[in-house]
Amino acid sequence: MLSNGIITKVNSDTFTVKVDNSYLDCKVRGKFRNIKLKPVVGDKVLVDKTNKTIEKVLDRDNYLLRPPVANIDIAIIVTSLVEPNINITLLDKLISIITINKIEPVILFTKLDLGKKSDIKNLKDITKYYQKIGIKVFNNKNLRKIKKYLKGKIVTVCGQTGAGKSTFLNKLDKRLNLQTNEISKSLGRGKHTTRIVELFEIDNFYIVDTPGFSSIDINIYTIEEIKKSFIEFNNITCKFNNCNHLNEKGCKVVELVHNNLIRKSRYDSYIRFIKETK
């Protein structure tokens, strides 16, 4: 008889699966190699507890390639104000990829205590805009609010290397004791500290710590997918239904950018992603 479980950790060819209230280190059957399917963290699976093998991967609600995780409800984008400096293009790229994959993006700003007054003022403007378009925004001092918002969810954490992902997780639950590392002064960015993708159970939700990354490809998506991922564009009616918001005649989006009703940095990100796709 097979049992239902969820993969909480992948280390090479060993898959840790939570079944009921216990954890089993399992292997996968050879048939998965034949169909070129590798189970990932977050996968809901059927397990043979006697042989400690994964027999079937159930249908996924969603899947992220980098980091390799499945069935995620919320993706927290950890973004540092300084050291490394806030990267709006990367933030927007992650928001688009997460949105395209039918996952809710949530922004978490860190290292506010290291910023200058001008940095904090800029952050307030940025926060106000993302909240206005419907994206939840927290900072790393809002731990109680964050935990309440994550109740019952499966959550992944992503963002720029050195932004403070592992530090944030350690604050959520000190028992995790995840390795953190300092910013490389010569490179101006963080050193990788997370090597294995793992799903942790904290209070009443699951959260994934993932290897950090500083560049990701968006060119695997279509122009239409990218356009829809900019949620503030979706309820705007342009002169032509097939408008791609690239200076076409009668484009309402471009007009709103010129009138500062759409943040110019967001539109610049959109233009860049469309060019990458082309």
C-alpha beads as a LAMMPS data file, in Angstrom:
LAMMPS data file: protein, C-alpha beads

278 atoms
277 bonds

1 atom types
1 bond types

-500.0 500.0 xlo xhi
-500.0 500.0 ylo yhi
-500.0 500.0 zlo zhi

Masses

1 110.0

Atoms # bond

1 1 1 0.000 0.000 0.000
2 1 1 1.339 3.415 -0.991
3 1 1 1.338 6.432 1.309
4 1 1 0.993 10.128 0.503
5 1 1 3.939 12.369 1.291
6 1 1 5.690 15.615 0.423
7 1 1 9.355 15.977 -0.518
8 1 1 11.107 18.235 1.972
9 1 1 14.735 17.860 0.888
10 1 1 16.748 16.767 -2.133
11 1 1 20.414 15.889 -1.722
12 1 1 21.883 14.358 -4.869
13 1 1 19.845 11.157 -5.432
14 1 1 18.351 11.026 -1.926
15 1 1 14.876 12.448 -1.395
16 1 1 13.614 13.158 2.122
17 1 1 9.845 12.713 2.256
18 1 1 7.512 13.651 5.087
19 1 1 4.938 10.879 5.457
20 1 1 2.418 11.441 8.232
21 1 1 4.626 12.740 11.057
22 1 1 7.843 10.965 10.109
23 1 1 10.598 11.568 7.571
24 1 1 11.928 8.912 5.173
25 1 1 15.067 9.087 3.028
26 1 1 13.890 7.630 -0.273
27 1 1 15.216 6.752 -3.694
28 1 1 13.326 7.127 -6.984
29 1 1 12.405 4.332 -9.336
30 1 1 14.259 4.049 -12.638
31 1 1 11.072 4.854 -14.542
32 1 1 11.463 8.506 -13.601
33 1 1 14.729 8.672 -15.544
34 1 1 13.004 7.148 -18.545
35 1 1 10.370 9.896 -18.605
36 1 1 12.971 12.544 -17.691
37 1 1 11.142 13.580 -14.538
38 1 1 13.150 14.433 -11.448
39 1 1 11.127 14.964 -8.284
40 1 1 11.800 18.265 -6.525
41 1 1 11.182 19.833 -3.135
42 1 1 7.471 20.508 -2.672
43 1 1 6.354 17.614 -4.854
44 1 1 3.437 15.605 -3.501
45 1 1 4.300 11.942 -3.986
46 1 1 3.200 8.360 -3.378
47 1 1 5.768 6.390 -1.377
48 1 1 6.424 2.729 -0.742
49 1 1 7.366 2.979 2.951
50 1 1 8.714 -0.578 3.092
51 1 1 11.166 -0.172 0.224
52 1 1 11.623 3.561 0.806
53 1 1 10.983 4.425 -2.826
54 1 1 9.020 7.192 -4.520
55 1 1 6.541 5.473 -6.804
56 1 1 4.651 8.413 -8.268
57 1 1 4.816 12.210 -8.463
58 1 1 1.330 13.701 -8.303
59 1 1 0.266 16.529 -10.612
60 1 1 1.944 19.832 -9.802
61 1 1 0.105 23.096 -9.242
62 1 1 3.208 24.946 -10.401
63 1 1 6.948 24.533 -10.834
64 1 1 9.962 26.833 -10.643
65 1 1 13.159 25.869 -12.447
66 1 1 15.475 28.107 -10.413
67 1 1 15.152 27.275 -7.574
68 1 1 13.747 23.800 -8.392
69 1 1 10.582 23.687 -6.275
70 1 1 6.942 22.739 -6.879
71 1 1 3.474 23.459 -5.490
72 1 1 4.447 26.819 -4.034
73 1 1 1.764 29.223 -2.753
74 1 1 3.953 32.269 -2.015
75 1 1 7.421 33.333 -3.147
76 1 1 9.112 35.837 -0.836
77 1 1 11.573 38.002 -2.758
78 1 1 14.229 39.049 -0.253
79 1 1 15.645 42.392 -1.400
80 1 1 18.319 44.290 0.522
81 1 1 18.321 48.069 0.638
82 1 1 22.150 48.162 0.642
83 1 1 25.077 45.723 0.642
84 1 1 24.142 44.683 -2.002
85 1 1 22.212 47.728 -3.175
86 1 1 18.581 47.320 -4.151
87 1 1 18.285 45.912 -7.675
88 1 1 14.910 46.963 -9.108
89 1 1 15.433 45.127 -12.402
90 1 1 16.063 41.826 -10.628
91 1 1 13.121 42.463 -8.297
92 1 1 10.804 43.062 -11.262
93 1 1 12.172 40.036 -13.098
94 1 1 11.468 37.795 -10.119
95 1 1 7.976 39.271 -9.743
96 1 1 7.256 38.490 -13.402
97 1 1 8.590 34.928 -13.283
98 1 1 6.755 34.181 -10.051
99 1 1 3.494 35.681 -11.369
100 1 1 3.742 33.797 -14.670
101 1 1 4.079 30.570 -12.688
102 1 1 0.851 31.277 -10.784
103 1 1 2.586 31.962 -7.473
104 1 1 1.930 34.994 -5.292
105 1 1 4.963 37.313 -5.060
106 1 1 5.665 38.937 -1.693
107 1 1 8.491 41.466 -1.251
108 1 1 10.649 41.477 1.870
109 1 1 13.061 44.397 2.258
110 1 1 16.100 43.866 4.487
111 1 1 19.055 45.830 5.894
112 1 1 17.044 49.012 6.436
113 1 1 19.285 49.837 9.398
114 1 1 22.274 50.189 7.044
115 1 1 20.615 52.708 4.714
116 1 1 21.036 56.461 4.615
117 1 1 18.068 58.846 4.907
118 1 1 17.958 59.159 1.114
119 1 1 17.880 55.338 0.810
120 1 1 14.970 55.102 3.262
121 1 1 13.037 57.830 1.442
122 1 1 13.519 56.043 -1.870
123 1 1 12.420 52.768 -0.290
124 1 1 9.208 54.340 1.003
125 1 1 8.351 55.497 -2.533
126 1 1 9.126 52.052 -3.952
127 1 1 7.085 50.305 -1.250
128 1 1 4.105 52.587 -1.795
129 1 1 4.035 51.821 -5.514
130 1 1 4.253 48.026 -5.216
131 1 1 1.577 48.027 -2.543
132 1 1 -0.626 50.180 -4.787
133 1 1 -0.484 47.636 -7.610
134 1 1 -1.450 44.826 -5.213
135 1 1 1.839 43.239 -4.078
136 1 1 2.285 42.558 -0.375
137 1 1 5.411 44.242 1.042
138 1 1 7.109 43.576 4.384
139 1 1 10.445 44.401 5.958
140 1 1 12.480 42.085 8.184
141 1 1 11.173 43.775 11.340
142 1 1 7.611 42.589 10.622
143 1 1 8.169 38.965 11.709
144 1 1 4.855 38.570 13.519
145 1 1 2.881 39.969 10.571
146 1 1 4.840 37.818 8.140
147 1 1 4.172 34.608 10.088
148 1 1 0.479 35.423 10.269
149 1 1 0.335 36.033 6.506
150 1 1 2.112 32.742 5.733
151 1 1 -0.236 30.576 7.815
152 1 1 -1.105 27.320 6.029
153 1 1 1.083 28.109 3.004
154 1 1 4.042 26.509 1.243
155 1 1 6.544 29.289 0.725
156 1 1 9.803 29.699 -1.144
157 1 1 12.427 32.363 -0.501
158 1 1 14.441 33.800 -3.370
159 1 1 16.400 36.918 -4.226
160 1 1 19.806 38.385 -4.796
161 1 1 22.798 36.668 -3.232
162 1 1 23.718 38.328 0.048
163 1 1 20.307 39.963 0.528
164 1 1 19.763 38.117 3.810
165 1 1 17.626 35.083 2.999
166 1 1 19.234 32.710 5.497
167 1 1 19.366 35.443 8.156
168 1 1 15.642 36.037 7.665
169 1 1 14.879 32.320 8.017
170 1 1 16.965 32.092 11.173
171 1 1 14.887 34.924 12.637
172 1 1 11.680 33.096 11.753
173 1 1 12.912 30.013 13.616
174 1 1 16.228 29.946 15.502
175 1 1 16.257 26.157 15.435
176 1 1 17.107 26.268 11.737
177 1 1 20.583 27.674 12.463
178 1 1 21.250 28.180 8.751
179 1 1 24.723 29.247 7.694
180 1 1 25.120 32.921 6.815
181 1 1 28.080 34.712 5.333
182 1 1 29.417 38.211 4.933
183 1 1 29.358 40.380 1.829
184 1 1 32.434 40.049 -0.352
185 1 1 34.005 43.519 -0.304
186 1 1 35.933 42.917 -3.512
187 1 1 32.890 41.724 -5.457
188 1 1 30.272 43.878 -3.725
189 1 1 27.893 40.951 -3.413
190 1 1 27.162 38.091 -1.087
191 1 1 28.788 34.695 -1.008
192 1 1 26.616 31.641 -1.613
193 1 1 25.740 29.931 1.666
194 1 1 22.776 27.706 0.794
195 1 1 23.753 24.558 -1.136
196 1 1 20.779 22.251 -0.746
197 1 1 17.139 23.073 -1.400
198 1 1 15.138 22.136 1.685
199 1 1 11.570 22.567 2.944
200 1 1 11.333 23.522 6.629
201 1 1 8.224 23.321 8.779
202 1 1 7.869 26.475 10.893
203 1 1 4.840 26.816 13.146
204 1 1 1.917 26.302 10.771
205 1 1 3.564 26.755 7.370
206 1 1 6.365 25.321 5.219
207 1 1 9.209 27.426 3.885
208 1 1 12.030 26.661 1.458
209 1 1 15.541 28.024 1.732
210 1 1 17.147 28.074 -1.706
211 1 1 20.550 28.766 -3.245
212 1 1 20.876 32.487 -3.983
213 1 1 21.278 33.768 -7.509
214 1 1 21.955 37.137 -9.100
215 1 1 20.872 36.555 -12.707
216 1 1 18.018 34.597 -14.253
217 1 1 16.658 34.176 -17.749
218 1 1 13.245 35.478 -18.683
219 1 1 13.579 34.790 -22.408
220 1 1 11.855 31.400 -22.033
221 1 1 8.542 33.246 -21.678
222 1 1 6.382 34.819 -24.367
223 1 1 5.730 38.525 -24.805
224 1 1 2.112 37.931 -23.811
225 1 1 3.148 36.180 -20.583
226 1 1 5.508 39.005 -19.663
227 1 1 2.881 41.619 -20.480
228 1 1 0.318 39.936 -18.195
229 1 1 2.874 39.623 -15.391
230 1 1 2.961 43.431 -15.110
231 1 1 -0.288 43.464 -13.209
232 1 1 -0.730 47.236 -13.289
233 1 1 -1.109 47.023 -17.107
234 1 1 -3.921 44.470 -17.066
235 1 1 -6.887 46.788 -16.510
236 1 1 -5.664 49.511 -18.855
237 1 1 -7.435 49.863 -22.204
238 1 1 -5.250 50.999 -25.097
239 1 1 -6.478 52.064 -28.537
240 1 1 -5.652 48.643 -30.003
241 1 1 -6.380 45.337 -28.253
242 1 1 -3.056 43.827 -29.320
243 1 1 -0.981 46.750 -28.010
244 1 1 2.360 45.613 -26.577
245 1 1 2.943 48.981 -24.871
246 1 1 6.023 49.717 -26.952
247 1 1 5.196 53.263 -28.060
248 1 1 2.328 52.147 -30.292
249 1 1 -0.103 54.880 -31.275
250 1 1 -2.795 55.327 -28.644
251 1 1 -0.931 53.327 -25.968
252 1 1 -2.476 54.247 -22.624
253 1 1 0.367 52.602 -20.647
254 1 1 2.985 54.891 -22.198
255 1 1 0.748 57.871 -21.455
256 1 1 0.472 56.843 -17.796
257 1 1 4.246 56.433 -17.578
258 1 1 4.722 59.960 -18.929
259 1 1 2.222 61.229 -16.333
260 1 1 4.084 59.391 -13.539
261 1 1 1.062 57.206 -12.753
262 1 1 3.069 54.109 -13.678
263 1 1 6.526 54.000 -12.145
264 1 1 9.160 54.573 -14.840
265 1 1 11.501 51.948 -13.378
266 1 1 8.745 49.343 -13.810
267 1 1 8.206 50.334 -17.423
268 1 1 11.976 50.279 -18.043
269 1 1 12.050 46.736 -16.645
270 1 1 9.160 45.763 -18.910
271 1 1 10.911 47.118 -22.013
272 1 1 14.117 45.292 -21.068
273 1 1 12.315 41.966 -20.564
274 1 1 10.470 42.288 -23.877
275 1 1 13.780 42.907 -25.652
276 1 1 15.299 39.850 -23.944
277 1 1 12.352 37.774 -25.124
278 1 1 12.693 38.958 -28.695

Bonds

1 1 1 2
2 1 2 3
3 1 3 4
4 1 4 5
5 1 5 6
6 1 6 7
7 1 7 8
8 1 8 9
9 1 9 10
10 1 10 11
11 1 11 12
12 1 12 13
13 1 13 14
14 1 14 15
15 1 15 16
16 1 16 17
17 1 17 18
18 1 18 19
19 1 19 20
20 1 20 21
21 1 21 22
22 1 22 23
23 1 23 24
24 1 24 25
25 1 25 26
26 1 26 27
27 1 27 28
28 1 28 29
29 1 29 30
30 1 30 31
31 1 31 32
32 1 32 33
33 1 33 34
34 1 34 35
35 1 35 36
36 1 36 37
37 1 37 38
38 1 38 39
39 1 39 40
40 1 40 41
41 1 41 42
42 1 42 43
43 1 43 44
44 1 44 45
45 1 45 46
46 1 46 47
47 1 47 48
48 1 48 49
49 1 49 50
50 1 50 51
51 1 51 52
52 1 52 53
53 1 53 54
54 1 54 55
55 1 55 56
56 1 56 57
57 1 57 58
58 1 58 59
59 1 59 60
60 1 60 61
61 1 61 62
62 1 62 63
63 1 63 64
64 1 64 65
65 1 65 66
66 1 66 67
67 1 67 68
68 1 68 69
69 1 69 70
70 1 70 71
71 1 71 72
72 1 72 73
73 1 73 74
74 1 74 75
75 1 75 76
76 1 76 77
77 1 77 78
78 1 78 79
79 1 79 80
80 1 80 81
81 1 81 82
82 1 82 83
83 1 83 84
84 1 84 85
85 1 85 86
86 1 86 87
87 1 87 88
88 1 88 89
89 1 89 90
90 1 90 91
91 1 91 92
92 1 92 93
93 1 93 94
94 1 94 95
95 1 95 96
96 1 96 97
97 1 97 98
98 1 98 99
99 1 99 100
100 1 100 101
101 1 101 102
102 1 102 103
103 1 103 104
104 1 104 105
105 1 105 106
106 1 106 107
107 1 107 108
108 1 108 109
109 1 109 110
110 1 110 111
111 1 111 112
112 1 112 113
113 1 113 114
114 1 114 115
115 1 115 116
116 1 116 117
117 1 117 118
118 1 118 119
119 1 119 120
120 1 120 121
121 1 121 122
122 1 122 123
123 1 123 124
124 1 124 125
125 1 125 126
126 1 126 127
127 1 127 128
128 1 128 129
129 1 129 130
130 1 130 131
131 1 131 132
132 1 132 133
133 1 133 134
134 1 134 135
135 1 135 136
136 1 136 137
137 1 137 138
138 1 138 139
139 1 139 140
140 1 140 141
141 1 141 142
142 1 142 143
143 1 143 144
144 1 144 145
145 1 145 146
146 1 146 147
147 1 147 148
148 1 148 149
149 1 149 150
150 1 150 151
151 1 151 152
152 1 152 153
153 1 153 154
154 1 154 155
155 1 155 156
156 1 156 157
157 1 157 158
158 1 158 159
159 1 159 160
160 1 160 161
161 1 161 162
162 1 162 163
163 1 163 164
164 1 164 165
165 1 165 166
166 1 166 167
167 1 167 168
168 1 168 169
169 1 169 170
170 1 170 171
171 1 171 172
172 1 172 173
173 1 173 174
174 1 174 175
175 1 175 176
176 1 176 177
177 1 177 178
178 1 178 179
179 1 179 180
180 1 180 181
181 1 181 182
182 1 182 183
183 1 183 184
184 1 184 185
185 1 185 186
186 1 186 187
187 1 187 188
188 1 188 189
189 1 189 190
190 1 190 191
191 1 191 192
192 1 192 193
193 1 193 194
194 1 194 195
195 1 195 196
196 1 196 197
197 1 197 198
198 1 198 199
199 1 199 200
200 1 200 201
201 1 201 202
202 1 202 203
203 1 203 204
204 1 204 205
205 1 205 206
206 1 206 207
207 1 207 208
208 1 208 209
209 1 209 210
210 1 210 211
211 1 211 212
212 1 212 213
213 1 213 214
214 1 214 215
215 1 215 216
216 1 216 217
217 1 217 218
218 1 218 219
219 1 219 220
220 1 220 221
221 1 221 222
222 1 222 223
223 1 223 224
224 1 224 225
225 1 225 226
226 1 226 227
227 1 227 228
228 1 228 229
229 1 229 230
230 1 230 231
231 1 231 232
232 1 232 233
233 1 233 234
234 1 234 235
235 1 235 236
236 1 236 237
237 1 237 238
238 1 238 239
239 1 239 240
240 1 240 241
241 1 241 242
242 1 242 243
243 1 243 244
244 1 244 245
245 1 245 246
246 1 246 247
247 1 247 248
248 1 248 249
249 1 249 250
250 1 250 251
251 1 251 252
252 1 252 253
253 1 253 254
254 1 254 255
255 1 255 256
256 1 256 257
257 1 257 258
258 1 258 259
259 1 259 260
260 1 260 261
261 1 261 262
262 1 262 263
263 1 263 264
264 1 264 265
265 1 265 266
266 1 266 267
267 1 267 268
268 1 268 269
269 1 269 270
270 1 270 271
271 1 271 272
272 1 272 273
273 1 273 274
274 1 274 275
275 1 275 276
276 1 276 277
277 1 277 278
